[in-house]
């Protein structure tokens, strides 16, 4: 129950029989407490339009408590909310925008300190105010966050799984937007240059960031990292998210995930690092975030050998997928995409990936029988300085640039 595994807790409480009256009475109290929290989660998912999550959880609950009238009533409420929303949606035929960021610079005084790494952070990263302004502009232009799962479905044809485009239907006037964040592992070089140290959960199971400020203080914050900033923005503006979607977190296995060193099984605190990471992953999923592979070692898949790609992918599945669960999204490091006829690409498809994301200057989406290819636009210092014309359909770069940035060489 403490870990929010409501169905697991209910399964344990329901095993207690009346033969042991004292324990049975305690279990009945536990059932009431667990159901109350479970239904709160269902109500939150329903309000955010996460109908599939809500119904899947209720189906599991119904299997545990068959014939329970309250479960049946909740299922009917969720289905009615879903059908009501479906009636209000309209077909969307335009481009699907996909933009990506790297983790935000929380402490510019560390990133822009004149060191040898200043140029990289000036070119490839955004500051917190820049990200916040961009989100405001995208919302004002009627973009709405969607999950890639809204774009396709799989069907069996002659015992072969095939990708089929899904007809995208959105609230009237809205334009689809996918956001992804690369390399949210928070490795050492990022922490030394003003990026947060890791994502954590507060006492209310809300995602926050943990960092150590330049003056050595431990900081828990909700306004210096993409995840808590976007969570708060969607909470304030729920029509910025379609069915609860937030963004895609692209992870390597390099130095672990989300700031937890889950790549060092020999470390004394390895199990604790995994446990804490899993708790954050669970809440991120509940809140509409999804995950992608960014390769294990941040490799250029176009240049490495077939065998190295296989080893890299197998290690990623072992070290990262074991924590975040399966994903069908593969984001190419460096934007170095593979051609469909390449044996390395065929291997990745066989490994379970269906959505392949590269980098491009404008929206691009292509369907094939066994995969989807799409491009992402990079939003960073270089883009703000030198690609203002390419971004003017999203925002005016001059209005976004943070004056704290040094001149870009």
N, C-alpha and C positions, 0 to 999 in steps of 0.2 A: 504494500500500500504506500509506504514511504517513497518508493521508487516510481510511483504512478503506474505500476503494472496492475491496473484495476481488475482486469479479467483474471490475471494470475492470482490475485488476492481473493477474489470471489470464489475461484475454484477451490482454494484451500479452506475458506470458511464453510463452503457448502459440504465439505467432506465430514464435518463434525456432526455426529448424530446425537439424539436425545438420550442415549445411554449414559453419557457423561453430562449431567444437567448443568453444572457450573460452566464447563467449557462451552457447552451448547449455547448458553445464554450470552456468553462473551462473543461467540461467533455470530450470533444474530445481531448484536450491536455492530460488529465489524461489517456485516453485510449491509446494514443500513448506511453506515458511514461511507463505505466503498461505493455503493450505488449513488449516493448523493454526489460524490466527486465525479463519478463516471458520467452521470447525467449532465453535470455542469460542463464537462468536456464535450459531450454530444451537442449541447445547446450552443457552445462556442463555435464548434465546427459548422453547425447548421447556419448560424448567423453570418459566418464568413463564406458560406457557400461551399464548404468542403463536404458535400453530400456523400461522396463515395466513401470517404474515411468514416463518416458517421454511420452509414448503413453497414459497412463491413464490420465495424465494432459491435453494432447492435445485433447483427446476425450471429456473431460469436456469443454474445450474451444470451440470445435466445436459445442457442444450443446448450448453454449451461443451465438456463432456467426456462425450459419449455412450458408453454401454457401461461406464462406470467403476463397478466393483462397490461401492466404498465409498460413492459417491453414492446408489446404489440402496439400500444398507443403511441409510443415514441417513434417507432418505425413509420407509422402512418403520418405523423407530424413531419418527419424529415422528407418523406416521399411527396407530401403535399407542397412543402416549401420548394422542393426541386422542380416539381411540375409547374408551379406558379412562376418560378423564374424562367423556365424553359419557354413559357408562353410569351414572355416579354422580350426574348432575344431576337436579333435579326442576323441574317447571313452577312459575313464579312468576306470581301473578295480582294482586298488590297494586299500590300506587302506586309511581311512579318518582321518587325524590327528586333534585332538582337544586339545588345551592346554589352561590353564587359569592362570591368575595373580590376585593379589590384587592391589589396588592403589599403586603407586610408592612412595618411600621415597624421598621427594624433599629436605629435610634438614637433612642429616645424623647426624649432631651435636645434633639434638633434639632426634632422634631415638636411637642413640648409646651414651647416656649420663650417663650410669651407673645406671639408675633408675630401679625400679622393672619391668618395662615394656620392657626393652631393649631386653630380651631374646625372647619375642614374636615377636618383630619386626625383630630381627635377623633371626628368623626361618621362618616366614611366608611372608615376604615382600622382594621386590627387590629394589635396588637403580636405579636411572635414567640411569647411564652408563651401568649397567647390562642389562636392558631392551633394550637399544639401540644396544648393541652388539648382543643380541639374535636375534633381528629383522634383522640385517645385515646378520647374519649367515643363518637364515631361507631363506632369499631372495637368498643368494648365493647358497643354496642347491635346488633352483627351486621350493620352495613352493609358492603357490598362495592362497590368502584369498578368501574363498567362504562363501556364506550364507547357513545356514541349509536348506533353501527353495530349494536349488539346489538338495537336496537328495531325496525329496519325493513330491508327489502330492496326492490329495484326489479325489476319484471318488465315484459316487453313484451306489450301487449295491443292487437291491431289496429294494430301498428306505432307504438303510443304507449307511452311509459314511464310506469309507474304505481307509486306507493308501496304496498307491502303490509306490514302489521304482521308482525313476526317473533315467533314464540313464544319468550318469554324463559325460559330454563332456567338455574338457578343452583345452586350447592352448597346442600344442604338447610339451612334455617334462616337463610339470608342474605337481605338486603334491598338492592335496587339503589340506588346512589348515583352521581350525576354531579357532578363538581366543575369549575367553570370559574373562570378568573382574568382579570379585565378589565384592559386597557391595560397589558400588560407591555412597554411601550416604554421605561420609565424616563426620561421627559422631565426637563428641568432642574428644574422646580418640585418634583418628587419627590425628586431627589437633594439639593436644598437643605434638605429637611425630613425627612431621616432614612431615606429609602428607598435600597436598594443602587443602584449605578451600572449594572451590567450582569451578565449571565450569561456565564461563561467555561468553558473546558475546562482541567482540570489536565493534568499530564504523562501521566496514565493515561486520558485522554479521559473523565474523570468531570466532571459538571456541578457547578460551584461558582459563588459570587457574588464579584464584585469591587466594592469600595467604598473610599471614603476616610473614615476615622473622624473624629469631631469634633476630635481632636488632630492631624489631618493625616497619619496613617499609612495606607499602602496595605494593605487587608485582603482576603485570600482566605478565604472561609468556606463551610462546608457547613450552617450552622445559623441563617441569618438571612434566608432567602428560601424561598418556597413550594416551588419545584421541588426543590432539594436536600434540604429537610426531608422532603417526601413520598417522594422516592426512597429515602431512608434508612429511613423508617418502613415502606414496603412491603418493602424488603429484609429488615427484621427481622420483619415480619408479612406474609408472602406471601399469606395468606388474606384480606387486606384488598383485594386486587386480583383481578378476574376476567379471566383471559387477558391479564395484563400491563397493563391499563388504568390510567392515572394521571389525567390531567385535560385540560381544553380550555384552550388559551391563546388568548384573544381579543385580536387585534391591530388597532390602527389603523396608519396610515402616518405618524402625527404624530411627528416627530422620530425616524423610523426604527423598528427593531424590536429588542427584547431588549437595548436599551442601545447598539446600533450605529447610527450616523447614516447609514442607507442611503437617506435621503431627500434627500441633497445631492450630486447627480452632479457638481457643479462643484468639490467639495472635492478637494484633492490626495490625500487618503487614502481616497477613495470606494471604489476597488476593494478595498483592504485591509479596509475596514469590511464590505463585502459578503462577502468571503471568510471572515472570522471569523464573521459571522452565520450563514453557510451551514453551517459546521462545527458550530456549536451546534445548529442546526435538525436536522441529520442525527442527532446523538446523541439529541436529545429524541425524535424519531420512533422511533428504535431502542428507546428506553426506555419506550414506550407513551404518550407525550404526543401530543395532536392539536391542531389549530389551527382557529380560526374568524375570520371577518371581523367587525370591530367598526366597520366603515366606515373610510374613509380619514381623514376629518377630524373624527371624533367628532361626527357630525351627528344632529340630530333628524329622522329620515326622515319622520315624520308631518307636519312643518312645512315641509320644503324642497320646492322644485318638482321635478317629474319630471326636467327637464333637469339640475338640480343633482345629483340622486341618480345619474343616469346618469354624469355626469362624475366624481363621487366614486367610484363603483364601478369605472369603467374605470381610474382612477388607482390604486385599491387593487390591482386585478388586475396592473397593470404594476409597482408598486413593492413590493408585499407578497407576492402570490400567486406572483410570479416567484421568490421566495426560499423560501417555505414549501411550495409545491406547491398543487394544487387542493384546495379544501375545500367541503363541502356545508352547512356550518354558518354561519348568520348570526345574530349576537347584536345585538339592537337597543340602541344607546346610549340611555341614559335610560329604558330599558324601553318606549320609545315604539313600540308595534307598529302594523302596518298591517293593514287589513281585506283579506280575500282578493279582493274585487272592485276594490280600488284598483289603478289601472294601475301604480303604483310597485311594489306587491307582485308583480304579474304579471311586471314587468321583472326583479325579483330572482330569481324562479323560472326565467325564461328564461336568466338569467346563470349558472345551475347550482346555486343554493342550494336545499336541500330541508328543512333543519331550522332553524326560526325560533324564537329564544328571547327571551322577554320577561321581566317581573318580576311575581311574584305572592306572596301570603302562604302558599300551600300548594301541594303537588304538582298539576300540571295537564299533561295530555298528550292531544293530539287528532290524529287521523289524517285526512288527506284524500287524494284521488287523486294529488296532485302535491307534497304537502308534509306536514311534521309541525310542529305548534305545541306548544311547551312553556314553562312558566313556571319561573323560577329564584327561589329565596329569597335575599335579600341578607343576608349576615352581616357586620356592621360595628358601629361604636360605637353608632349610633342603635338598631340592632336589639337589641344587648345591654342597653342602658339602658331602652328603651321597649317592646320587643316580646317580653319574656321569656315571656309566656303562649303566644305563637305558636311559640316555639322549644323549648318544654319537651319535645316529643317527640324532639328531637335532643340537647339538653343543658340544664343548669340555668345560666342566664346569670350568676347571682350567683357561681357557682363558677368562671366563666370570666374575669370582668372583672379586668383587670390593675390593681393598686393604683397603678401609675405614672400612670394617666390622671388628668387634672385633672377637676373637676366639669363635666358637660356642661350648657351654658347652655340 
